[in-house]
Amino acid sequence: MPNLSGKVAIVTGCASGIGAATVKRLKADGAAVLGTDLNAAEGSALCQQVGAEFAEQDVADTVLWPTIVDQAVQAFGRIDILVNNAGAVSQNSIEDVSDEIWDRTFAVNVTGTMAGCRAAIAAMKANPDGPFGAIINIASTSAMAALPGDVAYCSSKGAVRVLTKSVAVHCAQQGYNIRCNTVIPGATETGILNAAEEHIPGLKAAVAATSPLNRLGDPAETAAAIAFLASDECPFMTGAEMLVDGGALSIHPGF
């Protein structure tokens, strides 16, 4: 298991799914964690359960981001890890997506991720031992194999992939010891997928069948990949993409 003792992490979208699993995993690996979510009731309950700090946050509110990062620094003295996990899904095709849905999806998935990276880098540069940290942005297999019925989500997650690479190259060229990588989960047993199942009965079974493993992913499996990228075990990995998709993209690159 990665050793995260002495490290401080912020995890957005911590109330459920991959975010909740990540808070639990990073805590188990020794990190101090600040979890954030727009769902204050469930987010604070999860953090209280595992001994993490909590802050209510709409990641699309760019003005709030420095305050969130400062809360972690004030509580723990530094910031080493940022996991940009919070996300929005739309379930609309190009013909029926509204401006409001498009804008909100991009505000959460892209602008929120950008603002988180920006605020975290500023704090990581001020760490007592100099610029140091790991940023992990959560994309989706939908960024690589588009879904016709979710144009805003697919487009926004595609933007996250390139945003991550830009951040990684910038930090490297500036001489910062700050890595930025993407985790790309496949179909995972989360609240988002369960909500989609309500609109499209049988969706979960159909999606599970696209994987050679013939099942959905467990959020803890994605959290394990995040913990690895957050650790000091991979110092030469930056701008990389780690697939956690059960092999789905290996045999269905255009699903």
C-alpha positions in Angstrom: 0.0 0.0 0.0 1.3 3.5 -0.7 2.6 5.3 2.3 0.9 8.8 2.6 2.0 9.5 6.2 2.5 13.2 6.7 0.8 14.2 3.5 -2.3 16.4 3.3 -5.0 15.9 0.7 -8.1 17.6 -0.6 -10.7 15.4 -2.2 -13.7 17.0 -3.9 -17.1 15.2 -4.4 -16.5 13.3 -1.2 -20.1 12.5 -0.3 -20.4 9.3 -2.3 -18.9 7.0 -4.9 -15.3 7.4 -6.0 -14.9 10.5 -3.8 -16.0 8.8 -0.6 -13.9 5.7 -1.4 -10.9 8.0 -2.0 -11.2 9.8 1.3 -11.3 6.4 3.0 -8.3 5.1 1.1 -6.1 8.2 1.6 -6.9 8.2 5.3 -6.1 4.5 5.5 -2.8 5.2 3.8 -1.9 7.8 6.4 -2.9 11.1 4.9 -4.7 14.0 6.6 -7.7 14.7 4.4 -10.1 17.6 3.8 -13.2 16.3 1.9 -15.5 18.7 0.1 -19.0 18.4 -1.4 -22.0 20.4 -2.3 -24.0 17.8 -0.4 -23.1 19.0 3.1 -25.1 16.4 5.0 -23.7 13.3 3.4 -20.2 14.8 2.9 -19.8 15.8 6.5 -21.1 12.5 7.7 -18.6 10.6 5.6 -15.7 12.7 6.8 -16.8 12.5 10.4 -17.0 8.7 10.1 -13.4 8.4 8.9 -11.8 11.3 10.8 -11.4 13.7 8.0 -12.1 17.5 7.8 -15.1 18.7 5.7 -16.0 21.8 3.8 -19.1 22.5 1.8 -18.1 23.5 -1.7 -19.5 24.1 -5.2 -16.3 23.5 -7.2 -17.6 25.7 -10.0 -17.3 28.7 -7.6 -13.8 29.7 -8.6 -13.7 32.5 -6.0 -14.1 30.0 -3.1 -11.3 27.7 -4.2 -8.4 29.6 -2.4 -10.5 29.6 0.8 -10.9 25.8 0.5 -7.2 25.3 0.0 -6.4 27.7 2.8 -8.6 25.7 5.1 -6.5 22.6 4.5 -3.3 24.6 5.1 -4.6 26.1 8.3 -5.7 22.8 9.6 -2.7 20.7 8.6 0.2 23.1 7.7 0.6 22.2 4.0 -1.1 20.7 0.9 0.4 17.7 -0.9 -2.5 16.1 -2.8 -5.5 17.4 -4.7 -8.1 15.0 -6.1 -10.4 16.8 -8.5 -13.2 14.3 -8.4 -16.5 16.3 -8.2 -18.4 16.0 -11.5 -21.7 16.7 -13.2 -23.4 14.5 -15.8 -26.1 15.7 -18.2 -27.6 12.8 -20.3 -28.4 15.0 -23.3 -27.6 14.6 -27.0 -26.4 17.5 -29.2 -30.0 18.0 -30.3 -31.6 18.5 -26.9 -28.8 19.8 -24.7 -29.7 23.3 -23.3 -27.2 26.2 -22.8 -27.8 25.9 -19.1 -27.0 22.2 -18.9 -23.9 22.7 -21.1 -22.6 25.6 -19.1 -23.2 23.9 -15.7 -21.5 20.7 -16.8 -18.5 22.6 -18.0 -18.5 24.8 -15.0 -18.2 21.8 -12.6 -16.1 19.4 -14.7 -13.7 21.8 -16.4 -13.7 25.2 -14.7 -13.9 23.5 -11.2 -10.9 21.3 -12.1 -8.9 24.3 -13.5 -9.6 26.4 -10.4 -8.7 23.6 -8.1 -5.4 23.1 -9.9 -4.6 26.8 -9.9 -5.3 27.2 -6.2 -3.5 24.0 -5.2 -0.4 24.9 -7.2 -0.2 28.2 -5.4 -0.3 26.5 -2.0 2.0 23.7 -3.0 4.6 26.3 -4.1 4.5 27.7 -0.6 5.1 24.3 1.1 7.9 24.5 3.7 10.1 22.2 1.6 9.4 24.0 -1.6 7.0 23.3 -4.5 5.8 19.8 -4.1 2.6 17.9 -4.7 0.4 15.6 -6.7 -2.8 16.5 -8.5 -5.1 13.8 -9.7 -7.9 14.8 -12.0 -10.8 12.3 -12.6 -11.9 12.0 -16.3 -13.9 9.2 -17.8 -13.8 6.6 -20.6 -16.4 8.8 -22.1 -13.6 11.3 -22.8 -12.1 8.7 -25.1 -15.1 6.8 -26.5 -17.9 9.3 -26.8 -21.5 8.6 -25.9 -24.1 10.0 -28.3 -26.5 10.8 -25.5 -24.2 12.8 -23.2 -22.5 15.4 -25.3 -21.7 17.9 -22.5 -20.3 15.2 -20.2 -18.1 13.6 -22.9 -16.9 17.0 -24.1 -16.1 18.2 -20.6 -14.2 15.1 -19.6 -12.2 15.3 -22.9 -11.2 18.8 -21.9 -10.1 17.5 -18.5 -7.6 15.1 -20.2 -5.9 17.9 -22.0 -6.1 20.3 -19.1 -4.2 17.8 -17.0 -1.5 17.5 -19.6 -1.1 21.3 -19.8 -0.8 21.6 -16.0 1.7 18.8 -15.9 3.9 20.3 -18.6 3.7 23.7 -17.1 4.7 22.5 -13.6 7.6 20.5 -15.0 9.0 23.3 -17.1 8.7 25.7 -14.1 10.8 23.3 -12.1 8.1 22.6 -9.6 8.0 19.1 -8.1 4.3 19.0 -8.7 2.9 16.1 -10.8 -0.5 16.2 -12.5 -2.1 13.0 -13.8 -5.5 11.7 -14.9 -7.4 8.7 -13.7 -9.9 7.4 -16.2 -12.6 5.2 -14.6 -14.8 3.0 -16.6 -18.4 2.2 -15.6 -18.3 2.2 -11.8 -21.0 1.5 -9.2 -21.7 5.1 -8.2 -24.7 7.3 -7.6 -24.4 8.8 -11.1 -24.7 5.4 -12.7 -27.6 4.4 -10.5 -29.4 7.6 -11.4 -28.9 6.9 -15.1 -30.3 3.4 -14.5 -33.6 5.0 -13.4 -33.9 6.7 -16.8 -32.5 3.8 -18.8 -33.5 0.5 -17.2 -30.9 -2.2 -17.9 -28.2 0.3 -18.5 -25.9 -1.0 -15.7 -26.0 -4.6 -17.0 -25.4 -3.4 -20.6 -22.5 -1.3 -19.6 -21.0 -4.1 -17.4 -21.1 -6.4 -20.4 -18.7 -4.1 -22.3 -15.9 -5.0 -20.0 -13.9 -8.2 -20.4 -14.3 -8.6 -16.7 -18.1 -8.6 -17.2 -18.8 -6.4 -14.2 -18.9 -2.8 -13.0 -16.0 -1.3 -11.2 -15.9 -0.8 -7.4 -15.2 2.8 -6.3 -12.4 1.4 -4.1 -10.6 0.1 -7.2 -10.4 3.6 -8.6 -9.4 5.0 -5.2 -6.5 2.6 -5.2 -5.2 4.0 -8.5 -5.6 7.5 -7.1 -3.6 6.6 -3.9 -0.8 5.3 -6.1 -0.6 8.5 -8.1 -0.8 10.6 -5.0 2.2 8.7 -3.5 5.9 9.0 -3.9 6.0 5.6 -5.7 5.7 7.2 -9.2 7.9 10.3 -9.3 8.4 10.0 -13.1 4.7 10.0 -13.9 3.1 13.3 -14.9 0.7 14.1 -17.7 -0.2 10.4 -17.7 -3.6 8.7 -18.0 -4.4 5.7 -15.8 -7.2 3.6 -17.0 -9.4 1.8 -14.5 -12.0 0.4 -16.9 -11.9 -3.4 -16.6 -10.3 -3.5 -20.1 -13.4 -2.0 -21.8 -11.4 0.4 -24.0 -9.1 -2.3 -25.0 -11.8 -4.2 -26.9 -14.4 -1.5 -27.5 -12.3 1.6 -28.4 -15.4 3.2 -29.9 -18.2 2.1 -27.6 
